[in-house]
């Protein structure tokens, strides 16, 4: 725990719940060359949460540190979770369970309309396979009932299952991004940089909630910009973020809970559906790779970076401001989307 978070908890009478050590922290905070952006653009940094380690890294590692500790506290002997066929969360959950010596089963939901062999067998799906998790394939319609049925079976077998929701998004999981919010601000302070804006991809809202909760504990925090990539329903997303954030702060046992500082939510870069990258996302992934040597994915960070580039072009951020792009990982999914980048 960094000094800024320790002081924030001390002054409010709170404490951080236990966590296990899974992630390589702190992750780097890298400055991007201004020469790659238009004249008058803000200063742009990248918070490299693709470098958390744990099976190619990603934002789920931070959440899983608290989720696996909660599972251990509840004496669970098997972890279950759910996600799309190319789920980054599923990949990291399997890795976390393996690292912790816990059995793991996953439910992969056929929720993205992609039939290519690369989507169905490579990328994250291949990594799931070589880590040896038991995989249950299901459709969107039967996922919930299949999970409930399996949980009941395990209980009848006198096992103690612990279910982690998709994306690791829950009040417990969001604790990871309360910690990340303070980690980022402490790094910026050490660099003598004032962070004005933080922008990131948001799907199941756990990362957004953690950041919103963390920033709510600070004086003069940055503005938070969440690029929605799984839904264009801003009302539902705002409610989920508010709920997770409040309940995460409650887990800290604070004497007084602050008002949650809601992020600005964007649906402009959602495209046609979750897991379906549009032309602007492909352009953003190529730009980051070719101009910055920065690898993004077509499902999450590519859409968020397309949003960053567009908001910069529209002068949403001032020339004297600093923007941090939170790279939430997902790079293994690139191999499942070869067709979008001209490969067959």
N, C-alpha and C positions, 0 to 999 in steps of 0.2 A: 504494500500500500504506500502510495506517494505521500509526501508531506502535505500537499494541498488537501487531499481527501482526508487525511488523518486530522488535520485542523478543523475542517468543515464538520466532521463527525463529533469531534471533541466539543466544539462550541454549541452544537445542537443536542448533545447528549445521546448520540447514536453510536452504533457499532456495526461493523461489516460481518455478515454471517460467514461461516466457514466455507472454504473452497479448496479444491484439489489443484495441484499444479499440472497444467496441460499445455499452456501457451508459452511461446517465447516472447516475453514482455520486458520492457516496453518495445512496441514496434516502432520502426523508424518514422521520422517526419521529414520528408524530402521536399526540397524546393524545386519547382519546375522552371526552366529557363523562360524568361519573359519574351525572348525572341520568337517563341513558338505561338505567341498569342498576339492579337491585333493591338495597334497603338492605343493607349489609354486603358488597357486591360488591368485588372487587379493583380496583385501578387498571388500566385497559386502554389500551395503546398499539397502534398499527398501524404495522408496518414496511412501507412502501409500495413493494414490489417490482413493483407494477403500473406504476410510474413509471420503469422503466428505459429508456424510449424504445424504439427498434428495433421499428417497426410495432406500435404500441399497447402496448408494454411487456410485462413478465412475467418470471418467474424464469429462463426459458431464456436470456435475454441474458447472464447471468453465466456460465452453463455454456459458452455458445458462444464467449465470449472466449478460453477455453482450448482448446476443441475446434478452432476455426478456426486458432488458432496452431499446434496440433499438425498439422493438415492442411497448413498452409503449410510447416512443418518437414519433412514427408514429401513435399513438392513435389507435392501433389495439385493437379489442375487441374479437378476436378469433385467436388462433395459430393452424397451421397445420404443420405436419411433416410426414416423411416417413422412413421406415426401414424394415428389415427382421422380420419374425414372432417372433424371440427371440431377437429383438433389445434392447440393453441396452439404446441406445439413446432415443428410443420411450418411454420406461419406465420413464426415468428421465425427458423428456420433459413434459409428462403428469403430473408428480409430481410438476414440476416447475410452470406449468400453474395453477394447483390446488392451490399451495401455493400463487400465485400472484392474484388469483381470476379471471383468464381469462378462457374463454371457449377453448376447445381443441378438435381437431379431428385428427386421425392418419390413415395413409395408411400402412397396413402390406402387404409386398410383399412376395409371395410364391416363394422364390428364392433359397432355400436350399433343396436338394433332401432328405428329411427325412419325413417319414410318420408316425412315432410312435406317440402314444397318448401323451406321456410325452413331446415330442418336440412341439406339436401343442396346448397343453392346460395348461402346467405347467410352472414353471420358470417365465420369464418375461411376458409371455402371460397371466398368471394368475394374475400377479400384474397389468397389463394394465386393466384387467377386473374389479378388485375390486376398482380401482381408477375411474372407470366410464366414461372413454373416449369413444366417438363415434369412432368405428373402421370400416374402409373400407378395405375389403379384395380385393386384386388384384394380377395379375400375373406380371412377369417382363415386358412382352410386353405391357400391358395396364396401367401400373402405371403412366407414364407421362401424358397420355391423361386424366386419371381419376382425377388426381390432378388439371390439368388445368380446367377441367369441373366444379369441385367443387369450385374452386376459383371464376370462373365466376358466379356460382349460388349464392355464398355468396355476391358478389358485387351487383348483382341484388336485393338481399334482403336488400341492404343498410348496410351490415356489412363491417367491415374493417379487412380483414384477413391479417395475417403475416405468410409467409411460411418459415420454417426452413429446410434447406437441410439435407439430411441424415447425421447422425453423428454430426450434428451441425457444419459441416465443411464449413466455409466461413471466409473471412477476419475478420468479427466481432467476430465470435466464436473463432478464433485463438488468439484473444487478451487474452483469459483466460490462455493460455499457455505461453504467454510472461510474464505475472504476475507469473506463476508457475516457470518459469526458474529462475527468480530472487529470489523467495521464497526459492527454493532449495539451491541456492548458499549462501543465507544469513544464512540458517540453517547450512550448511556445515562450513561456516566461524565461526559461534558460537561454533561449535564442534571442531574447529581447524583441519578440514579435507579438503584436496585438492581433489576435484572431477576431475578425469581424463576422465571418460566415462559415458554417460547416454544411457541406452538401453530401448526400449519400443516397444509395438505392434503398428502398423500403418495400418489403413484401409482406411478411406476417407481423410487422410492426414492433417486434421486440427490441430491435436495435434503436429505432426511433424513440421508443418509450424510455429506454435506458439513458440515451443522450438527453432527452427532454427533462428527465428527472434529475440527472446530474447537473445540467445547466441551471435548473431551478434552485439549486443549492448555492449558486455563485452570485456574487455582485457583478453587474455588467457583463453577462455572458455573451457569447456570439449568437447570432441568429441561426436557426436550424432550418435547413431546406431538405425536405424528403421527397425523392422522386419515386412515385408509386409505380411498381413494375408488375404487380400481380392483380391489381384491380383498379378501376377508375372511380371507385366509390369513396370520395373523400370524407363523407359523413361517417361511414362505418370505420374508416381508418382512424379518424380523429377520436372516436369513442374508444376504440381499442387502445390507442396510445395513452389516452387519459387514464383508462382503467389500469393498464399495466404499470404506468408510471406511479400512480398513487399507491398501488399495492406493493411495488418495489420499495418505495420510500418507507412504507409501513414495516417492511422486513428489516429496515435499518434501525427501527425502534427510536425514531426521532422524538424529541420532546414536542416540537412543533413541525407540522408538515407545510412546506411552502406551496404556493399556487404553481401549478404546472405551466411551464412556458411552452405552449404548443408550437410545433414546427409549421412552416408553410408547406403545404402539400401540393404536388404538381402531378397532373395526369397527362400533360401534353406529350410525354415521351413514352407512354405506355405501349403504343403501337396497337396491333389488332388483338393481341391476347398475351397472356403469360407464356413465356418460353418461346415467343415468336418475335425475332428481331426484325425491325423495319430497316429501310435503307439508311436512315440517319444513324441508327445504332451501329450498323456495319461500318459506316464512314467514321464514326467515333472510335471504334475499336482499331481500325486501320490507322487513323491519325495518331492515336496513343502509341501504337506499336512502331510505326515508321518514323515518327518525329520525336518520340520521347523514350523509346525503348521500354514502354510500360505496357504489360499485357493485361487486357481486360477480358471479360466474358460477355457473350451476347445476350444473356438473360437478365443480369443485374447491373454490374458495373458499366457495361457498354451503354445501357440506356441512361444511367445516371450521368456518365461522362458526356453523352450527347446533350443532356440537359444543361450541364455546366457550360459547354461550348456555346449553346444557344443563349443562355442567360448572360454570358460574357458579351456576346455579340449585340445583345439588346440593352447593354449598359445597365443591367440590374445592379451590378456591383460597381462601386466607385473605383477610380484609377488609383486612389491612395489607400484602398482597403486590401485586406488579406483574406483569401478564401482557402479553406482546407477541404480537399476532396477526400472523403473516407473511402479507401479501397477495401471493400468487404470480401474480396477473394472471388473464387469461382472459376479460376483459370482452367482447371481440367475440363470444364464443359466446352471449351473452345474446340476440342477434338471431336465433339459430337455435332458440330455445326460447320463442317468443312464445305458443304455445298454453298453456304452464304458467302464464302470467301473464294469462290471460283475453283474449288477442288471437287473432283468426282470420285 
